[in-house]
Amino acid sequence: MPDDSAGRRPQGFFTRLSHAGRAGGHTHGFVNPPLMRGSTVLYPSCADRVAYGKRRLDQALVYGTHGGPTHFALEDMIAEIEGGTRCQIVSTGLAAVTTPLLAFLNAGDHCLMPDSVYGPARTFAGGMLARMGVETNFYPPEIDAEALAAFIRPNTRVLYLESPGSHTFEVQDVPALSAAAHARGLKVLMDNTWGLHFFQPFGHGVDVSIQALTKYALGHSDALLGSITTASEEDWERVRTGALQLGQYASPDDCWLAIRGLRTLGVRLERQMESGLAVARWLAARPEIRQVLHPALPGAPGHALWKRDFAGAPSLFGVVFAPRFSAAATRAMIDSLELFGIGASWGGYESLALPTTGFLTRTAEQKDFGGPMMRLHIGLEDPADLIADLERGLAVLAGYQDAG
């Protein structure tokens, strides 16, 4: 915020991205805040060390693992983007999933997760949480609040949401599910990586918002980070305590890269949203495609909820091929693409394609999407070039099928 604008707060998203975490436009010095690294913190006196130790949960310099000015600036930016109270930065997106689960669950507790949840989150629930004595059940992601009640037990403590789902893009009714969970005393945790700022979780009943900053926030596919943002100070203290006890620490270099990436997040998201929709519309009109799983696309599953709750959409979506094509044919198509890398992440400047058939785990319901599937992330390339590349790939798909 400019140093001569006390009491005034820029409200536009692009303006906030440009000014958050900076000393001000009229401050003598470089535009960007400096990168600050450190482990040991020195104190003026023994009394000061004791005083700072009692403030260990605040943004005070205590020790390197407690964070420093670079961490604090990024945490303030993410909290502002999501409309939260406080934020804790952690080392990876997966750490942003596991840390609050460990903070809010104890032995003997029960957790609910959507069947479409991010794969490593499912693995963590069946691995470490299970070994700790925490039981997890998976529910159909498109469940309504009334049906959810049947899954809640007396020892259920956490309702975990992910909307849309990582590969199949089911949109959840977050306000209704959150209200049902709160009525039974549950904490609501949500992976909001896809929603980013397009979905304001705390206005829809979420207690803790999880993001993989590795994706759009960093935006250049060269660093790993995660964030945990809370609606209340009390929940932040619980998350913060858990992160400190786990030794969760993010490199200040990566935090600085995220701050720099966030400056251009708005224009990247806008461009990638437009390009993603252009490619999705083109694919939806192709005879080789049974369905495009893009919530912002009219007619796609979950579109009504997306239109009600979201202000936009990033550039990650799913594609279901016509059932006449085999999974092997879709893999051959993906192999033939020149502009799409084959990778599991997303949110960077580059386009990606990933086959998803055979990689989905479902235990709550066996859902048939009607054909082999892939996931696309649309980067910053010209959409016309991406469409041309996909058109060549679809020719390979058809040729493989004919040869088979």
N, C-alpha and C positions, 0 to 999 in steps of 0.2 A: 504494500500500500504506500502511495507517495507520502513523504514525511510532512507535507504541509496540508494534509487532508484529514486531520483528526476528526473523528465522529462520522466520516463518510466512508461507506463501504461499497466498492464496485460490485454490482450484482450480476452482470453478464458473465456467462461461463468462460468465454474467450478472455475477457478482462481479468477474471480471477486467476486463470492459468498464467497470464502474463505477469501479474503482480504479487501473487502469493509467495511467501518465503523469501521476499527481498526486503532490503532495508528501506528502499523508497527511491523514487525517481530523482529526488533533489539531494541525495546523499553523495558526498564526494567519494568516489571510488568506482570500482568495476561494477558492471551491471549485475553479473551473477554472484551469488554468495560463494565464498571460498570453500574448497574442500578441506575438511578438518579431520585428520586421523589422530588416533591416540589410544593408549592403553592406560598408563599410569596418570593419575590426576594428583597434582600437588595442592596443598591447602596452606593458607597463611598461618594457621595455628592448629594445635590439637583440638581446641574448642570448636573451631570451624569444621574440622573433619567430623566430629560427633554431630554437629548441627546438620551438616549435609547428609550424613548417614541416615538421619531420621526422616529426610525428605526423599528417600530412595525411589519412590514411585513417581515423583515429579520430574519435569524436564530440567534436572540439575546435574552438573558434572560430578559424578561419583567415581566411576571406573569405566573403562572402555566398553565393557559389555552392557552397561546401562545406557549407552548411546551418547551422542554428542550433538553439537549444533547442526551438523549436516543431517543426521537422523531426525532431529526434532523438526527441522524445516520441512522435510518430506512428510512426516507424520501430520503436520498441520495442514499441508496441501491436500492429502488424501482425505482427511476428516472433512475438510471443506467441500471437496468434490462430491462426497457421498452424503453430506448433510449430517454427519455424526458429531459426537461430543469429543472423543479422543481416539487416537489411532496408535497401534503398535506395529512397527516394521519388523519383519522377520526375514530369514535368509532365502526362502523359496516360497512358491505358491503352495506346495504341499505342506510346508511348515505352517502356513497360514490356515490350513485345514486342521492339522493335527494339534496345534497348540491350544486353540479354544476347546476342542473336544476333550483334551486332557484337563483343561482348567475347569470345565463344568461337569465332568463325569467322574464318579467314584465306583469302586468295586460294589457290585450288586445293583448298579443302575442299568437302565434300559434306554436305548437310543433308537430313533427312527430316521431312516434315510430313504430318499427316493430310489427306485430301481434303476433310474437313468443316471445315477451319480457318477462323477469322475472316478475312473478306475482305481487310481491309487488311494482314494478315500475309502472305497469299498475294501481294498486290500488291508488298509490300516484297521478298519473296523473288525475284519475277520482275523487279524493278526494280533497286534499289540493290545487293542481294546479288549479282545476276547481273553487274552492271557491275563489281563488285569481284572477279569471278572465282570466286564461290561458286555451285555448282550445287545446286539443290533439286529433289528428287523428291517426289511426293505418293503416299501409300500409302492403301489402303482403311482407314478408321478402325476398323473392327471386326476387323482382322487379328489373328491369333494370333502368339505369339512365334516359332513355327517358320516361318511364312510371312514374318515380318518379316526373317528372316535373309537371304532372297533379295534384299532391297533394300539391305542394308548392304554398302558397298564398303570397300576398304582406306583410302580417304581420307574416309570418313564420320566426322564429328566430333560431330554433334548429332542427337539424336532429339527432335523437338518433339511434344508431346501437347496435346490439348485435349479434355477430357472433362467433360460431353457437348459435342458439336459446337454451334456457335453458332446454327444454324438448324434442323438436322435431328436433333440430340440423340442421336447415337450415343455410347454409353458405352464407353470403352476399358478393356481389362484392364491397368491401369497397373502393378500389381506385376509381372506377367509380362513386359510389354514393357520395363519398366525393367531387370529382371534380364537380359534378352537384350541390351539395349544396353550395360549395364555389362560384360558378359562380353566385349564387343568394344571396350571402352575409350571408349565414347561418353558425352557429357554428356546428361542428360535434363532438358529444359526443359518446363514445363507451364503452360498458361493455366488457372488455377484460379479464374477469376472466378465461374463458376456454383457451384463447390463451396464457395467462401468458407471458413468454418470447418467446414462439414459434411464436407468431405473433407480429411484431414490428409496433405498430399502427401509429407512427409518420412518418414512411417511406411510409405509405399508405394513407396519407392525413387527419388523425384524429387530432383534436385539443385538445381534453381532453379524457384521458383514465381512466376508472373506474375499480377498482378491489376489490373483496372481499378477503382480505388477510386471512380471516377466513379459507379459503380453503387450497390450497397447500402451501402457504407461511408459515402459522403457522404449518399446517400439522399434528396436533395431536388432533384435535377435542375438544380443551379445552379452547379456547379463541376466541374473536370476534374483528375484525379490518377491516377497509377499507382504500383504498388509491385513491387519485385523482391526476393524473400526467398530466402535460400540455406540449405542444410543445413550447409555448412562455412564456416569463417573464410576459407579459401583461395579458395573460389569467390566469397565476398562481396568480397574484395579485388580480384578480377578485375572483378567487376561495378562496384564502386565506382570503380576506376581508369577503366574505360570511360565511366561516367557523367560523371566529372569532365573527361575529355578531350573528350567530346562537348558539354560545357557544359550538361548536363542539369540543370535547376533547377526546382523547384516553388515556387510562391508560398507564403510562410508563412501568408498569409491563408487560402488554400485548405487548407493542412495543419491550421490551427486549426479550420476548418469540419469537416474529416474527423474530428478528435478529438472534436468535439462530436457529430457524427453517429454515431460508434461507441458513444457512451454508450447510445443507444437501439436499436442494431442488433439486439440479441437479441430484444426484444419485437416489432420490426418484422418480422424474419425469421419469427418464430413465427406471427404473424398472417397474413403474406402466404403462408407455406407452407400454412396451413390453408385460406385462401381460394382459393389456386391449385388445390389438390387438389379443393375443392368444385366449382369451375368446370370442371376437367378431367373429373371424374366425370360431371357433367351433360352435357357435350359428348359424352363417349364413349357415352352412351345415346341420342343423337339419331340419327335415320335419315339426316340430311344429312351426317353425319360418318363417314368411312371409318375413321379411326384418330386417336388422340390421342398425340402423341409427348412423353410426360411420363415420364421414367425411374422416378419414384416410384409410378407407377400400375401395379398388377398387370396383367400381360398386355402391357404396353407393351414395345417393343424396349429391351433393355439393363436390364430391371428386376432380373434376378438379380444382375448385377454391381453395380448401384446398391445393392441390399439388402445385399450383402456388404461394400461399401467405404464407403458414405456413411452419415452419421448423420441426414440430413435432406435437404431440397430447397428451393431458392428458388422463386419464382413465375413463372418463365419457361419456356414450353413451346411445342411446335408442334402444329398441327392440319392433318390431311389431309382434304379434303372428298371426298365420294363422286364417282366419276369422271363422273357424269352432269352435273356442274356445270362451267361454264367458268371460266377465270381471270378473265374480265371480270365474271362474276356474283359471284365472291368479292370483287372490288374494290368492286363496288356495295354489297355487304353491309357491308364495312368503312367505306365512305363514310357509310353510314346510321347508324353507331353514335354515340351521344350521349356516353357516359361513357368511351370509349376514344379517346385521341389516336392520331394516325398518326405514329409516330416510331421512329427506329432504335435508340435507347438502351433502357435498362431499369434496374431496381433502385431507382427513385424511388418516391414515394408515390402516383403516378398510374398508372392502367392504360393500356396501349398495345396497338395492333394493327397488324400490318405484313404485307402480302402478300409471300410469298417466292418464289412461282412466277415464273420468269424471272430471278431474281436469284442463283441458285446456280451456281457454277462447279465442275465435276467433270472431272478429267483421269485419275484412276486407274481409275475405273469409272463407267459410266453407270447410275445407280441410279434406278429408277422407283418412286416412292412411291405410285402408283396414283390420283392425283388432284391438283387444285390445292391449294396450301398457304398457310397464314398462321402467323405467330408472335404469341403473346399474352404480355403481361406483366400480372400481376394486382397492383394496387396496394392501397391501404388503404381503398378504398370498401367498402361493405357488399356481400358476395358476392351476396345476393339481388337487389340492384339491378343488378349486373353481369350476372347471369344473365338478368334481365328484358330488359336492353338487347340481349344476344346473341340472345334469343328473337325480339325484333323484327327484328334483323338477319337472322336465318335466314328469316323471312317475306319479307324483301326479296330474299334469295337465291333462294328458290323462285319468287317472282313474276317475277324477271328471267329465270330459266330458262324459265318458261312463256311469257313474252313473246317470248323468242328463238326 
